[in-house]
Amino acid sequence: MTAPVSGAVSAREAAAAPTAVIDVSVLVPAKDEAGNLALFLELCRETFAVQTERYEVIVIDDGSRDESWALLQSLMPQYPFLRPVRHRTQRGIAEALRTGYLNARGDILVFYPADLQFKPEDIPRLVAPIMAGESDMVTGFKQGKYEKAFVSRIYNGLSRTLFEIPVRDLNNVKAYRREIMAALPMRPDFHRYMIVLAAAQGFTVTEVPVPLYARHSGRSKFGFSRIPVGVLDMLAVWFELRFGQKPLLAFGMLGAALFAVGVLSGLSALGWLLASGQGQRWVWTLIQTCLVLGSIFFATGLLGEQIAQQRAELRELRRELDADARRRELAARPASVNSDSATSGSATSGSATSGSA
């Protein structure tokens, strides 16, 4: 369960939280990153200090076993833009991003790792096309040598073939509008296919080159064992996009085809029996198998249609709840704050961004 934010935010920031206006929320999943977090936040402060947009950094401690959580709490007075959230057990990057989204105040979200393979100085370059209204989602394209480059090329090549996405790197740092996260289905490892799912819903996607560096501290949490999981997830997403809304198209057509094969085989076998007086036992086994399997697949398709209808209703309810929560949040802000939020380059933005006010 996600640890409450109370007790993890400074008293000054907690008092300002209902009226604070944030343009960009940087979501940072962190698992055993105590060796990287201090430098990461210092680089964030240096980057945000020269930006007109107002930033916050939400670090999601995903069940760390090292001193990450204690370190984050100790760093809060030094970095007012920091808002740590905690998972008491590891729940994965997808859940971490979801938790960060629920705690974020910005209209633009940025997925950024804490391992310093990507430097915070590149965050504004990801955000810029969205702020300019040129794109709904921006993904980074890795520049430089990195481990598992061969596997990454295969993964991205298969993804582009299956989904026809006009970017070269699907699983990388990203910036995206808040409504994209609100529209995405919740599923394990969905962050790998955020671009695919967003593009399928009509959001525009672009990419910018982002330098890749060696890890500053610690080791990678991912190994080659993730390859088969990634492939199966890819097929699951492909099926979801092709048949998730209309499962009867897949199961029903397959069931009808098998049923038709069984019926035609039966008629053929019956005609051969009447003409020659000889029966074929294997044909009757085929007929029974096709009829049974065809009926099962067709019934599965009908059941899938009912499930798809329930999912559609739940998604619509979720959208309405999110929209209502957003309206309440905006209504709770004073009129002066609401008008100020429409002007990202206001005179107060520099001090709010740098965290030195």
N, C-alpha and C positions, 0 to 999 in steps of 0.2 A: 504494500500500500504506500502511496506517496506521502512522504512526511510533510506536515503542514508548513507553510512558508513562515508563519508566525514564529518568532524566536530565531529566525534566520535572516531577518532584515533589520537594519539599523532603525533606531527610534525615529530619526528625522525622516528617513525614506518611508517608513510605515505611515507616518502622519501625512506625507505628501502623496501617498499612493493613489487615493481616490481622484485627485485632480491632476496628477502628473501626466504630461503628454509625451509619448514616446513615438518616434517614427519607425525605428528599426529594432527588432528584438533578435539578438543573436543566440541561438539555441545550441548549447555545447554539451553533448553527452560525454560523460567522463567515467571511466572504469579504471581505478588504480592509476590515476594520473597525478599523484602528489608531486612528482618530480617536474611536471610541466606547467601546472596551473599558475604558479606565481609569475613566471616569465610570460605566459600567455596573457594574463590580465594586465601586466605592465605594458606589453606591446599594444593591447587594446586601448589603454589609456592614451598612449602616444598617438595612435591612429585617430581616435575619436576627438582628440583635442583640437584638431585642425578641420573638422567636418562641421557643416551647418546643420546636418540632420542630428536628431537626438537619439542616442543609442542606450540600450540596456543589454546586459549579458546574463542570460539564465543558464547556469551550469547545473546539469542534472547528474548528480552523483548516483550512478547506476549500481548500487550495491558494492561499492569499493571496500576492499579489505585492508587498504593501507590508510594513511592519514589524510586522505583527500577531503573528507567532510570537515574534520577539525581545522584543516588548513583554510578551507573556504570561509568558515566562520571567523577565523582570525584575520582574514584579508578584507572583510567587509568594511570596516572603518576606513581602510586605505583606498578602496574603490567603491564609491557610492553607486556606481552603475551596476554593481554585481548583485544578483539575486539567486542564491543557491536553493535548489530543491533536491530532495533525497528520495531514492528508492532503497528500502532496507535490504532488498534482495535484487540480484541482477534480473532485469526484465527485457533487455535488448534495446537496440537503438530505436526501433520503431516506437516502442512504448515510451522511451525517453523523450523522443520528439513530440509525442502526443502530450506528455506531461508538461513539457516546455511550452507548447502551444496554449494549453489551458491556463498557464501562469503568465503568458506574454501579454504585453499591452500595446505592442507595435502593430501597425497595419502591414508591415513587411517583415517576414521571418527569414532568418539565415541559418542554415545547417552548417556548422563548422566544428571539426574535431578539436580536441584539446592537446593532441600529441605534437603540435607545431610542425607537422609536415606541410601545413599550409599556414602562412603568416597572416595575422590579423590585418596587416596593411593592405591586403587584397580584398577585404570585405567591401569597402566602398565601390570598387569596380564591379562587383557582383550586383550591388544595389542600384547603381546609377541607371541602367536601362529601365528598371521598374519605376524609379522615381521620375524618369523622363516620359513615362507612358509608352515606351517602345516595346515592352514585353511584360508578360505576367509571371514568367519564371526564367531565371538565368542559371545555367549550370557551368561549372568550371571545366576546362579541358586541360588535363595534366600536361605540364611542360617539364621535361627533364627525365632522368633515369629513375626507375623505381622497381621494387620487387614485384614479381607476378605480372610483369608487363605482357607476357605471352598469353597468360590466362585472361587478362583484362581485354586483350584484343579479340580473343575468341568470344568472350561474353558479350562485348559490345557489338561485334559483328553479327552474332546470332540475334541479338535484341533488335538491331536495325533491320535485319531481314524479316523478322516476325512482325514488328510493329511499325516499320517505316517512319522512324523518328529522325528528324533532320539535325541531329547532334551526334558528336563522335564519342562522348563519354557520359554514360547514363548514371554511373555510381560515383559521384564526386560531390564536392561542396556545392551548395545551391542557395539561391535567394528566391523567394516566391511570395506572392500576395497571400494574405491571411485566409482569404476565402478558398484558396486551393486546398489548404489543410482541412478546412471545414467540409469540403466536398469529397475528400478521399475516404474510401472504405477502410475500416480498421482491420488489419490482418498482420500476422507476424512478418517481419522483414519487408513491409510495404515500402520502406524508404528507398529500397533499391529500384523501385519502379514508379517513383513519384512522377517522373517526367512522362512516362508512358501513360499513366492514369490521368494526369493533368491534360495532356494533349488530346486524349480520347474524349475529354469533356469540353474541348474547345478553347482551352487556355493556350496562349502563344508561348513558345519556348525558344530561347536563344542561348548561345554559349560565348564565353570569353576565356582566353587562355589564362591559366593560373600556374605559377611556378610551384614545383613540388620539391620539398627538402627532406633530408634524412630526419628521423625521429630525434628529438632533443634528449629524451629520457624514456626508459621502459622499453617494452617490446610490443609487437603487433599482437592483437587479440584474435586475428583471423589466420587460418591455415588452409591447406588444400582440401581439408575435409568439407569446407564450405562450397566446393565446386558442385557436387551432386545436389546439394540443397538449393543452390542458386539456379541450376537447370530446372529442377522440379518447380521452383517458384515461378520461373519464367513461363513454363507450360501452364501453370495454374492461372497466371495473369492473362495469358493469351486466351485460355478457355473462358475466363471471366469476361473479357472484352468481346469475344465472339458470341458467346452463348449465355452469359450470366443473366441477361435480361430476358432471354427467350430460350430456356433450357430444352423446351419441347422441340426446337429446331434440330438439336443434336440427338437427343435420346429418342424423340418421336420418329425422326426420319430413319435412324438406324433400326428402331423396332419395326417400323413399317416395311423397310427393305427386307429384314429377316423374315417377317411374316409372309411377305410376297414370295420370297424364295421357297418357303415351306409349302405354300399353297400351290405354286407352279410345279414344284417337285412332286407333290401329291397327285396333281392332275396328270402329269406325265407318267408317273408310275402306274396310275390306275388305267390310263390308256394302253400302256405296254402290257399290263396284265390281261386286259380284255382282248388285245390283239394276239398275244402269243401264249397266253395261259401260264406265263412264268412271272413270278414275283421276285423282287430284289429286296432282301432284308435290310441292307445298308441304306437303301433309299428311304425306307420307313423310319429308320433311326435318325437320318438327316431331317426328315420332315418334322418329327416330334421335337428335335432340338431347336430347329428354326422357329417353330410355332411358340414354344415355351419361352425362348430367349427374346423373340420379338415382342411377346406380350409383356415380359418383365421390363424391357427397355422402354416400351411405350408408357407403361404405368409409372416408371421412374420419371419420365419426362413430364407427365401430368403432375406428379408430386413436386417436381422441381419448379413448375410454374406457380404452384401455390406458395412455395418458399420464396421465389423471386418477388411475388406480389407483397409478401410480408416484409421483405427487405426494402422494397421501394417505399413502403409506408413508413418504416423506421427511419430511412434516410431523410424523407420529407419532414418527419417530426424532429429529427436532429437539426436540420437546417432551420426550422422555425424556432427551436429553442436557442440555437446559437445566435440567430438574428435578434431575438427578443433580448437576450443577455447583452448583446452589443448595443442595442438601443437604450437599455437601462443604464449601461456604462456611460454612454455619451450624454444621456439626460442628466446624470448625476454630476457632470462637470459644470462648473460655473460658465456663464455665457462668455466671459473673457477668455477662458481656457479653450472653449470650443472654437472661438474665432481665431485664437492664436494657433490652434492645431492645423488650420487651413493654410498657414504661412510657415513653411518649414525653415525659411531663412530669417526668422524674426530675430530681434536683437538679443533675446534671452536664450536662444538655442545654443550658442557657443558655451555658455557657462553650464547649461544642463547637460550638454554632451560631454564636456571634459570631466564633470563630476567634481569640480573644484569650488562650486558655489557654496 
